[in-house]
Amino acid sequence: MTSRQFREIAHNGLWKQNTGLAQLLGLCPILAVSTSMVNATSLGLATVLVMALSNLVIASLRNFIPYEIRIPVFILIIAALVTVIDLLFNAYLHNLYLVLGIFIPLIVTNCIVLARVEAYAAKNGPVASTVDGVMMGLGLVWVLTLLGGLRELLGSGTLFSGIEMIIPGASALVVFGDDYPGFLLAILPPGAFFALGCLIAAYNAIKTRLEARAHRRPQAPGAAPGAAAEGAG
């Protein structure tokens, strides 16, 4: 894989085809688990592991999987990997495992994972597919972390609440002081919709501005029309 391919995969996963803001996939865990930054980031990292490993395994076996039964085989592979991640959480991060609950096993049904193995891993090599899984997963992680941080900050006035479940002895960061009354709507399900809507609006505004700037950029002599815009995409 060349450096140009790596940059293209990274740009698609982290920004252009971001699963949370551009494709709007996997909204159930995004809205349900983003009540705190630690919960949101933890589930996002678990999803990264599943996506990277499932892309790697399926890209390696793609030539041996009959096309007609590829979807059931993909789901079996993803389910096996999610079971491993679920057991590891239970064994080594038990308190966090209890907090995340059903949302770890539900990674199996996350349309982000199945979409990437079908759209990319089934058609490309193991290295590029693994990088694609990591970048697509990290695109989800930064959205989950930002959304969880915003909701926790507005709702409770803290950041990193529950960090002691991952790092024993660590404690949450109190931002607004102990007398902050909190904003209940932010940590309720409707608050998740409002916060995600604001993030999507900001994402679209920034994307539109970047595309407009690319169109205004003077083209190099001899460049094909629209090359600047395509390069920015």
Residue frames as qw, qx, qy, qz and C-alpha x, y, z in Angstrom:
[[0.000, 0.888, 0.460, 0.000, 0.00, 0.00, 0.00],
 [0.428, 0.407, -0.013, 0.807, 1.40, 3.36, -1.03],
 [0.161, -0.266, -0.426, 0.850, 1.44, 6.49, 1.13],
 [0.282, -0.039, -0.268, -0.920, -1.14, 8.04, -1.22],
 [0.555, -0.305, -0.711, -0.307, -3.53, 5.13, -0.63],
 [0.420, -0.317, -0.662, 0.534, -2.97, 5.43, 3.12],
 [0.012, 0.149, 0.160, -0.976, -3.78, 9.16, 3.08],
 [0.427, -0.141, -0.473, -0.758, -6.91, 8.53, 1.01],
 [0.561, -0.341, -0.754, -0.015, -8.15, 5.78, 3.35],
 [0.314, -0.291, -0.521, 0.738, -7.39, 7.93, 6.40],
 [0.147, 0.041, -0.065, -0.986, -9.16, 10.97, 4.92],
 [0.512, -0.242, -0.607, -0.558, -12.22, 8.90, 4.01],
 [0.562, -0.348, -0.730, 0.174, -12.45, 7.24, 7.41],
 [0.318, -0.317, -0.439, 0.778, -11.74, 10.22, 9.61],
 [0.105, 0.387, 0.084, -0.912, -13.58, 12.90, 7.64],
 [0.308, 0.146, -0.502, -0.795, -15.07, 12.48, 4.15],
 [0.631, -0.185, -0.651, -0.378, -17.02, 9.26, 4.82],
 [0.086, -0.244, 0.709, -0.656, -17.17, 9.60, 8.60],
 [0.270, -0.288, -0.909, -0.133, -19.60, 6.96, 9.83],
 [0.148, -0.531, -0.655, 0.517, -21.17, 9.13, 12.52],
 [0.064, 0.606, 0.104, -0.786, -21.44, 12.49, 10.74],
 [0.244, 0.359, -0.533, -0.726, -21.49, 11.75, 6.99],
 [0.349, -0.039, -0.875, -0.333, -22.99, 8.26, 6.66],
 [0.557, -0.295, 0.244, -0.737, -25.07, 8.39, 9.87],
 [0.769, -0.011, -0.630, -0.108, -24.49, 4.70, 10.58],
 [0.564, -0.128, -0.681, 0.449, -24.56, 3.07, 14.01],
 [0.177, -0.563, 0.043, -0.806, -26.67, 5.79, 15.58],
 [0.767, -0.512, -0.339, -0.188, -28.04, 3.49, 18.30],
 [0.754, -0.299, -0.271, 0.518, -24.76, 3.14, 20.24],
 [0.298, 0.349, -0.022, 0.888, -23.78, 6.73, 19.39],
 [0.356, -0.577, -0.111, -0.727, -26.89, 8.08, 21.10],
 [0.811, -0.483, -0.287, -0.161, -27.19, 5.53, 23.90],
 [0.833, -0.231, -0.214, 0.455, -23.62, 5.25, 25.18],
 [0.395, 0.454, -0.060, 0.796, -22.46, 8.85, 24.78],
 [0.447, -0.841, -0.269, -0.141, -23.68, 9.91, 28.24],
 [0.478, -0.802, 0.261, 0.245, -20.04, 10.24, 29.30],
 [0.345, 0.773, -0.501, -0.178, -16.71, 10.58, 27.55],
 [0.259, -0.409, 0.874, -0.047, -15.24, 7.40, 29.06],
 [0.672, 0.249, 0.660, -0.224, -18.20, 5.21, 28.09],
 [0.623, 0.736, 0.028, -0.263, -18.32, 6.62, 24.56],
 [0.202, 0.741, -0.629, -0.119, -14.59, 6.29, 23.92],
 [0.427, -0.268, 0.857, -0.105, -14.46, 2.77, 25.37],
 [0.724, 0.398, 0.534, -0.180, -17.22, 1.48, 23.12],
 [0.499, 0.818, -0.191, -0.213, -15.63, 3.25, 20.16],
 [0.021, -0.637, 0.768, 0.064, -12.27, 1.58, 20.79],
 [0.592, 0.012, 0.795, -0.134, -13.98, -1.81, 21.09],
 [0.689, 0.641, 0.259, -0.216, -15.60, -1.15, 17.72],
 [0.252, 0.809, -0.497, -0.187, -12.19, -0.23, 16.23],
 [0.326, -0.370, 0.870, 0.006, -10.79, -3.60, 17.33],
 [0.662, 0.316, 0.659, -0.163, -13.72, -5.48, 15.83],
 [0.566, 0.788, 0.022, -0.239, -13.58, -3.55, 12.55],
 [0.098, 0.742, -0.644, -0.158, -9.82, -3.93, 12.13],
 [0.380, -0.228, 0.896, -0.029, -9.81, -7.67, 12.93],
 [0.665, 0.445, 0.560, -0.215, -12.93, -8.47, 10.89],
 [0.484, 0.815, -0.188, -0.256, -11.55, -6.59, 7.87],
 [0.055, -0.616, 0.779, 0.105, -8.22, -8.42, 8.25],
 [0.506, -0.018, 0.857, -0.095, -9.78, -11.89, 8.53],
 [0.649, 0.585, 0.429, -0.228, -12.31, -11.42, 5.75],
 [0.365, 0.825, -0.345, -0.261, -9.78, -9.82, 3.37],
 [0.166, -0.489, 0.853, 0.083, -7.46, -12.78, 3.98],
 [0.416, 0.127, 0.897, -0.073, -10.22, -15.36, 3.35],
 [0.476, 0.513, 0.077, -0.710, -12.17, -13.53, 0.64],
 [0.410, 0.404, -0.678, -0.457, -10.99, -15.84, -2.15],
 [0.142, 0.014, -0.987, 0.078, -12.18, -18.93, -0.23],
 [0.294, 0.339, 0.623, -0.640, -15.65, -17.67, 0.73],
 [0.223, 0.421, 0.770, 0.424, -18.40, -18.52, -1.83],
 [0.049, -0.163, -0.105, -0.980, -20.09, -15.34, -3.05],
 [0.477, -0.436, -0.562, -0.517, -23.62, -16.69, -2.49],
 [0.681, -0.588, -0.429, 0.077, -23.13, -17.24, 1.26],
 [0.445, 0.348, -0.290, 0.773, -20.69, -14.43, 1.96],
 [0.312, -0.604, 0.072, -0.730, -23.04, -12.41, 4.21],
 [0.862, -0.464, -0.109, -0.173, -23.76, -15.28, 6.70],
 [0.834, 0.035, -0.231, 0.500, -20.04, -16.10, 6.77],
 [0.196, 0.531, -0.176, 0.806, -19.16, -12.43, 7.37],
 [0.547, -0.618, 0.018, -0.564, -21.64, -12.26, 10.25],
 [0.936, -0.283, -0.187, 0.097, -20.25, -15.46, 11.81],
 [0.650, 0.227, -0.234, 0.687, -16.71, -14.07, 11.68],
 [0.076, -0.574, 0.121, -0.806, -17.80, -10.73, 13.15],
 [0.749, -0.540, -0.104, -0.370, -19.81, -12.47, 15.88],
 [0.894, -0.125, -0.263, 0.340, -16.81, -14.62, 16.86],
 [0.424, 0.332, -0.217, 0.814, -14.58, -11.53, 17.13],
 [0.348, -0.595, 0.019, -0.724, -17.18, -9.61, 19.13],
 [0.872, -0.423, -0.229, -0.092, -17.49, -12.55, 21.53],
 [0.742, 0.046, -0.281, 0.607, -13.74, -12.43, 22.12],
 [0.098, 0.447, -0.135, 0.879, -13.85, -8.67, 22.79],
 [0.615, -0.561, -0.152, -0.533, -16.86, -9.13, 25.08],
 [0.894, -0.314, -0.271, 0.169, -15.07, -11.80, 27.13],
 [0.560, 0.204, -0.242, 0.766, -11.91, -9.66, 27.36],
 [0.200, -0.555, 0.044, -0.806, -13.94, -6.73, 28.70],
 [0.795, -0.493, -0.196, -0.294, -15.60, -9.03, 31.21],
 [0.877, -0.135, -0.270, 0.374, -12.25, -10.42, 32.34],
 [0.555, 0.032, -0.146, 0.819, -10.09, -7.30, 32.51],
 [0.083, -0.148, 0.046, -0.984, -12.50, -4.31, 32.63],
 [0.134, -0.400, -0.906, 0.037, -15.39, -5.84, 34.51],
 [0.024, 0.586, 0.441, -0.680, -16.86, -2.61, 35.93],
 [0.201, 0.406, -0.331, -0.828, -16.81, -0.97, 32.50],
 [0.147, -0.079, -0.921, -0.353, -18.26, -4.18, 31.05],
 [0.025, -0.521, -0.795, 0.311, -21.23, -3.86, 33.42],
 [0.112, 0.590, 0.127, -0.790, -21.76, -0.21, 32.44],
 [0.217, 0.314, -0.576, -0.722, -21.63, -0.79, 28.66],
 [0.644, 0.156, 0.599, -0.450, -23.84, -3.87, 29.04],
 [0.741, 0.404, 0.536, -0.017, -25.62, -5.07, 25.93],
 [0.387, 0.881, -0.117, -0.245, -23.94, -2.56, 23.64],
 [0.196, -0.565, 0.759, 0.260, -20.72, -4.62, 23.39],
 [0.493, 0.151, 0.849, 0.116, -22.49, -7.75, 22.01],
 [0.469, 0.757, 0.386, -0.239, -24.60, -5.47, 19.82],
 [0.042, -0.661, 0.494, 0.563, -21.47, -4.51, 17.86],
 [0.405, 0.085, 0.868, 0.276, -22.33, -7.64, 15.84],
 [0.311, 0.701, 0.639, 0.059, -25.41, -5.90, 14.48],
 [0.069, -0.756, 0.052, 0.649, -23.69, -2.55, 13.95],
 [0.714, 0.652, 0.255, 0.024, -24.19, -1.76, 10.29],
 [0.065, 0.898, -0.411, -0.143, -20.84, 0.06, 10.20],
 [0.465, -0.425, 0.766, 0.128, -18.92, -3.21, 10.62],
 [0.673, 0.312, 0.666, 0.076, -20.88, -5.23, 8.06],
 [0.444, 0.881, 0.088, -0.135, -20.88, -2.32, 5.60],
 [0.015, -0.826, 0.529, 0.193, -17.09, -2.04, 5.60],
 [0.507, -0.223, 0.817, 0.159, -16.39, -5.76, 5.21],
 [0.620, 0.535, 0.574, 0.012, -18.86, -5.94, 2.33],
 [0.361, 0.928, 0.043, -0.076, -17.83, -2.69, 0.63],
 [0.113, 0.865, -0.489, 0.010, -14.04, -2.83, 1.19],
 [0.450, -0.481, 0.752, -0.039, -12.55, -5.92, 2.84],
 [0.799, 0.237, 0.548, -0.065, -14.25, -8.34, 0.43],
 [0.652, 0.744, 0.111, 0.099, -12.59, -6.55, -2.52],
 [0.200, 0.864, -0.398, 0.236, -9.16, -5.51, -1.25],
 [0.655, 0.236, -0.639, 0.327, -6.03, -6.95, 0.34],
 [0.640, -0.519, -0.509, 0.249, -5.47, -7.59, 4.06],
 [0.423, -0.161, -0.200, 0.869, -3.19, -4.61, 4.75],
 [0.103, -0.235, -0.222, -0.941, -5.37, -1.98, 3.07],
 [0.538, -0.504, -0.562, -0.376, -8.50, -3.53, 4.59],
 [0.592, -0.429, -0.495, 0.469, -7.03, -3.48, 8.11],
 [0.219, -0.066, -0.069, 0.971, -6.06, 0.17, 7.71],
 [0.293, -0.366, -0.429, -0.772, -9.55, 0.92, 6.41],
 [0.597, -0.532, -0.599, -0.038, -11.10, -0.76, 9.46],
 [0.491, -0.331, -0.353, 0.724, -8.86, 1.18, 11.83],
 [0.080, 0.041, 0.102, 0.991, -9.51, 4.54, 10.16],
 [0.409, -0.448, -0.516, -0.604, -13.25, 4.03, 9.87],
 [0.616, -0.511, -0.566, 0.197, -13.31, 2.99, 13.53],
 [0.394, -0.239, -0.231, 0.857, -11.23, 5.97, 14.61],
 [0.115, -0.298, -0.306, -0.897, -13.62, 8.24, 12.72],
 [0.571, -0.565, -0.519, -0.294, -16.39, 6.86, 14.92],
 [0.621, -0.350, -0.452, 0.536, -14.21, 7.18, 18.05],
 [0.222, -0.003, -0.114, 0.968, -13.58, 10.90, 17.70],
 [0.362, -0.407, -0.355, -0.760, -17.26, 11.59, 17.10],
 [0.688, -0.489, -0.536, -0.023, -18.25, 9.47, 20.11],
 [0.546, -0.220, -0.362, 0.723, -15.59, 11.10, 22.29],
 [0.028, 0.168, 0.053, 0.984, -16.62, 14.62, 21.28],
 [0.511, -0.446, -0.432, -0.595, -20.33, 13.88, 21.72],
 [0.708, -0.425, -0.529, 0.195, -19.77, 12.14, 25.06],
 [0.426, -0.090, -0.274, 0.858, -17.57, 14.97, 26.28],
 [0.155, -0.299, -0.167, -0.927, -20.10, 17.64, 25.32],
 [0.629, -0.478, -0.472, -0.393, -23.00, 15.80, 26.95],
 [0.692, -0.353, -0.481, 0.407, -21.07, 15.04, 30.13],
 [0.302, 0.049, -0.165, 0.938, -19.73, 18.59, 30.38],
 [0.309, -0.334, -0.186, -0.871, -23.13, 20.21, 29.95],
 [0.704, -0.401, -0.499, -0.308, -25.02, 17.58, 31.93],
 [0.788, -0.490, -0.297, 0.225, -22.74, 17.13, 34.92],
 [0.059, -0.968, 0.227, -0.087, -20.00, 19.75, 34.61],
 [0.617, -0.525, 0.561, 0.168, -17.29, 17.08, 34.59],
 [0.644, 0.558, -0.475, -0.220, -15.05, 15.22, 32.15],
 [0.422, 0.326, -0.836, 0.133, -13.70, 11.65, 32.32],
 [0.650, -0.297, 0.397, -0.576, -16.34, 10.51, 34.78],
 [0.976, 0.019, 0.152, -0.157, -15.80, 6.78, 35.36],
 [0.472, 0.699, -0.531, 0.078, -12.11, 6.87, 34.37],
 [0.385, -0.503, 0.718, -0.287, -11.35, 4.85, 37.55],
 [0.919, 0.126, 0.299, -0.224, -12.94, 1.84, 35.81],
 [0.803, 0.550, -0.141, 0.181, -10.02, 1.87, 33.35],
 [0.421, 0.480, -0.468, 0.611, -7.23, 3.54, 35.36],
 [0.626, -0.590, -0.487, 0.151, -7.50, 2.66, 39.08],
 [0.476, -0.441, -0.206, 0.733, -6.88, 5.66, 41.30],
 [0.116, 0.170, 0.297, 0.932, -7.75, 8.24, 38.62],
 [0.103, 0.584, 0.629, -0.503, -10.68, 10.57, 39.16],
 [0.328, 0.744, 0.498, 0.299, -13.00, 12.71, 37.05],
 [0.297, 0.055, -0.007, 0.953, -12.09, 16.29, 36.16],
 [0.002, -0.766, -0.573, 0.291, -14.53, 18.78, 37.70],
 [0.359, 0.345, 0.294, 0.816, -14.80, 21.64, 35.20],
 [0.174, -0.642, -0.265, -0.698, -17.70, 23.79, 36.39],
 [0.120, -0.355, 0.565, -0.735, -17.25, 23.32, 40.15],
 [0.078, -0.181, -0.952, 0.235, -19.17, 21.34, 42.73],
 [0.249, 0.445, 0.475, -0.718, -22.02, 23.86, 42.83],
 [0.242, 0.148, -0.582, -0.762, -22.87, 23.40, 39.12],
 [0.652, 0.089, 0.435, -0.615, -26.58, 22.42, 39.05],
 [0.368, 0.026, 0.886, 0.279, -26.24, 20.36, 35.87],
 [0.478, 0.310, -0.232, -0.788, -28.29, 20.38, 32.69],
 [0.647, 0.013, 0.729, -0.222, -30.45, 17.26, 32.77],
 [0.738, 0.592, 0.082, -0.312, -31.53, 17.44, 29.12],
 [0.268, 0.725, -0.614, -0.161, -27.94, 16.96, 27.98],
 [0.099, -0.308, 0.943, -0.077, -27.64, 13.47, 29.46],
 [0.650, 0.287, 0.578, -0.401, -31.14, 12.35, 28.49],
 [0.579, 0.250, 0.679, 0.375, -31.86, 10.71, 25.08],
 [0.332, 0.891, 0.301, 0.069, -33.35, 13.91, 23.58],
 [0.216, -0.887, 0.285, 0.291, -30.13, 15.71, 24.50],
 [0.588, -0.187, 0.660, 0.429, -28.20, 13.17, 22.47],
 [0.487, 0.629, 0.541, 0.273, -30.29, 13.99, 19.38],
 [0.056, 0.995, 0.061, -0.062, -29.79, 17.75, 19.85],
 [0.408, -0.710, 0.458, 0.345, -26.03, 17.41, 20.42],
 [0.598, 0.046, 0.680, 0.422, -25.55, 15.09, 17.45],
 [0.387, 0.807, 0.422, 0.147, -27.62, 17.43, 15.27],
 [0.093, -0.965, 0.155, 0.192, -25.35, 20.34, 16.22],
 [0.513, -0.446, 0.614, 0.401, -22.25, 18.28, 15.39],
 [0.568, 0.385, 0.646, 0.333, -23.68, 17.28, 12.00],
 [0.219, 0.951, 0.219, 0.012, -24.55, 20.92, 11.25],
 [0.265, -0.843, 0.368, 0.289, -21.02, 22.02, 12.17],
 [0.605, -0.128, 0.686, 0.383, -19.53, 19.20, 10.06],
 [0.499, 0.632, 0.536, 0.254, -21.60, 20.18, 7.01],
 [0.048, 0.993, 0.021, -0.107, -20.75, 23.88, 7.45],
 [0.392, -0.668, 0.523, 0.357, -17.02, 23.16, 7.64],
 [0.606, 0.115, 0.706, 0.349, -17.17, 20.75, 4.71],
 [0.396, 0.820, 0.397, 0.116, -19.09, 23.24, 2.55],
 [0.092, -0.958, 0.179, 0.204, -16.62, 26.00, 3.40],
 [0.507, -0.435, 0.636, 0.387, -13.63, 23.80, 2.53],
 [0.569, 0.388, 0.657, 0.306, -15.21, 22.80, -0.80],
 [0.237, 0.948, 0.213, 0.001, -15.99, 26.44, -1.65],
 [0.268, -0.830, 0.385, 0.303, -12.41, 27.41, -0.85],
 [0.592, -0.117, 0.697, 0.388, -11.15, 24.61, -3.11],
 [0.491, 0.678, 0.509, 0.202, -13.30, 25.89, -5.99],
 [0.063, 0.995, -0.009, -0.073, -11.88, 29.41, -5.57],
 [0.587, -0.539, 0.436, 0.418, -8.30, 28.16, -5.53],
 [0.442, 0.719, -0.352, -0.404, -6.50, 29.11, -8.82],
 [0.971, 0.102, 0.213, 0.045, -5.67, 26.09, -10.95],
 [0.470, -0.485, 0.514, 0.529, -2.16, 25.29, -12.11],
 [0.410, 0.572, -0.384, -0.598, -1.45, 25.96, -15.81],
 [0.408, 0.255, -0.823, -0.301, -2.54, 22.97, -17.88],
 [0.199, 0.044, 0.887, -0.415, -4.60, 21.42, -15.07],
 [0.136, -0.380, -0.813, -0.419, -7.92, 19.86, -16.06],
 [0.364, -0.433, -0.020, -0.824, -11.08, 21.82, -15.10],
 [0.803, -0.439, -0.100, -0.389, -12.36, 20.84, -11.68],
 [0.727, 0.177, -0.569, 0.341, -9.05, 19.29, -10.67],
 [0.015, 0.382, -0.495, 0.780, -8.80, 21.58, -7.66],
 [0.690, -0.277, 0.123, -0.657, -12.20, 20.55, -6.40],
 [0.933, 0.011, -0.350, -0.089, -11.47, 16.85, -6.92],
 [0.521, 0.319, -0.583, 0.536, -8.17, 17.18, -5.13],
 [0.252, -0.370, 0.427, -0.786, -9.89, 18.76, -2.15],
 [0.848, -0.186, -0.091, -0.487, -12.42, 15.94, -2.00]]
